[in-house]
Amino acid sequence: MPKLKAKRRPSKEPATPYKRKKTAKDEADRSISKSKNKKTVPAQKRSASFTWFMKVYKGLNDWHLPIFEAVNEYTQAKQVLYPGCDKHLTASLIFHNVVYVDLNKKLEPVFKDPLVLEWINKNKKYSDEARLKFVCKSFESNFENTCSFDLMISACAGIVSTPCSKFLKVGGHFLVSDMHFDARTTFVRTDYRLVGLFDSDTNKLETSPEKLKGHFTTTSGSPITKRQVEESINKPKNRRSFTLQKEENFYLFKKIK
Ligand SMILES: C[S@@+](CC[C@H](N)C(=O)[O-])C[C@H]1O[C@@H](n2cnc3c(N)ncnc32)[C@H](O)[C@@H]1O
């Protein structure tokens, strides 16, 4: 598979993945999988799941893929947890072993769909068979053993860090978006250290202190406080008492205790 290159994600965007026009490649990906499965797969159900998955996450054009790739390279994560995943199975193109958690029962058929699984195995970036599991439960429940994962992903699914940090090993990493303020919620915790950010201009994971400078820091030069995180959650940007110097979509933290 060639090096994945995604379009730049807009800095302010809705919580649901953005819509893009279909490309010839999307159609090609779809028809290849369809024809391969013609003999063994009842077309309707699986096609519906596969189409839904492709429509929302755009196959190889998923803009998250460069982020996942960079984080995989940096962390070398073996066991990955993705709470509030929706049908974001493209994570399995990059990460070999992923546990997906979502309370939406409608997602179950997508995770079982042979067409979807075949597409993942055909396009994945690693040599072994993809290992993935879907847990249809709230991420607020005790769905796994504690300290089981070395990477956790939180993307536009509310505050995942509070209920799910116990599942992450000490020394593990947390890839977290700030769209629902989960990154800033993590920043004010004492058991995590900020180690990186994904620069949406250069499409690179930046880890140097110079690049991290100004993030989670107010224009008055102070690190964001718990009270300001609460304020972020409860008030729109234009009514807050503070402004951050710099903001990105995705940050990487290390669990230090
Ligand atoms: C906006 S979608 C984001 C999906 C995906 N992470 C992404 O970035 O494209 C939020 C998902 O979180 C799930 N979700 C919200 N609260 C949840 C909870 N308490 N437990 C499990 N899943 C939850 C929803 O069902 C939904 O699929």
The ligand as an SDF file (V2000), in Angstrom:
LIG
                    3D

 27 29  0  0  0  0  0  0  0  0999 V2000
  -19.4000   11.5200   16.9280 C   0  0  0  0  0  0  0  0  0  0  0  0
  -19.1150    9.7840   17.0270 S   0  0  0  0  0  0  0  0  0  0  0  0
  -17.3500    9.7410   16.8250 C   0  0  0  0  0  0  0  0  0  0  0  0
  -16.9200    8.4700   16.2200 C   0  0  0  0  0  0  0  0  0  0  0  0
  -15.4400    8.3040   15.9650 C   0  0  0  0  0  0  0  0  0  0  0  0
  -14.6950    8.3000   17.1960 N   0  0  0  0  0  0  0  0  0  0  0  0
  -14.9000    9.3690   15.0290 C   0  0  0  0  0  0  0  0  0  0  0  0
  -14.1090   10.2020   15.4450 O   0  0  0  0  0  0  0  0  0  0  0  0
  -15.2730    9.3590   13.8540 O   0  0  0  0  0  0  0  0  0  0  0  0
  -19.3110    9.4510   18.7660 C   0  0  0  0  0  0  0  0  0  0  0  0
  -19.5230    7.9530   19.0580 C   0  0  0  0  0  0  0  0  0  0  0  0
  -19.4000    7.7610   20.4510 O   0  0  0  0  0  0  0  0  0  0  0  0
  -20.3640    6.8330   20.8650 C   0  0  0  0  0  0  0  0  0  0  0  0
  -20.6020    7.0130   22.3060 N   0  0  0  0  0  0  0  0  0  0  0  0
  -21.0330    8.1210   22.9400 C   0  0  0  0  0  0  0  0  0  0  0  0
  -21.1130    7.9090   24.2730 N   0  0  0  0  0  0  0  0  0  0  0  0
  -20.7090    6.6180   24.4690 C   0  0  0  0  0  0  0  0  0  0  0  0
  -20.5650    5.7980   25.6230 C   0  0  0  0  0  0  0  0  0  0  0  0
  -20.8530    6.2420   26.8470 N   0  0  0  0  0  0  0  0  0  0  0  0
  -20.1150    4.5490   25.4580 N   0  0  0  0  0  0  0  0  0  0  0  0
  -19.8200    4.0600   24.2240 C   0  0  0  0  0  0  0  0  0  0  0  0
  -19.9320    4.7920   23.1000 N   0  0  0  0  0  0  0  0  0  0  0  0
  -20.3780    6.0570   23.2150 C   0  0  0  0  0  0  0  0  0  0  0  0
  -21.5770    7.1280   20.0020 C   0  0  0  0  0  0  0  0  0  0  0  0
  -22.4550    6.0100   19.9200 O   0  0  0  0  0  0  0  0  0  0  0  0
  -20.8940    7.4660   18.6680 C   0  0  0  0  0  0  0  0  0  0  0  0
  -20.7780    6.3170   17.8610 O   0  0  0  0  0  0  0  0  0  0  0  0
  1  2  1  0
  2  3  1  0
  2 10  1  0
  3  4  1  0
  4  5  1  0
  5  6  1  0
  5  7  1  0
  7  8  2  0
  7  9  1  0
 10 11  1  0
 11 12  1  0
 11 26  1  0
 12 13  1  0
 13 14  1  0
 13 24  1  0
 14 15  1  0
 14 23  1  0
 15 16  2  0
 16 17  1  0
 17 18  1  0
 17 23  2  0
 18 19  1  0
 18 20  2  0
 20 21  1  0
 21 22  2  0
 22 23  1  0
 24 25  1  0
 24 26  1  0
 26 27  1  0
M  CHG  2   2   1   9  -1
M  END
$$$$
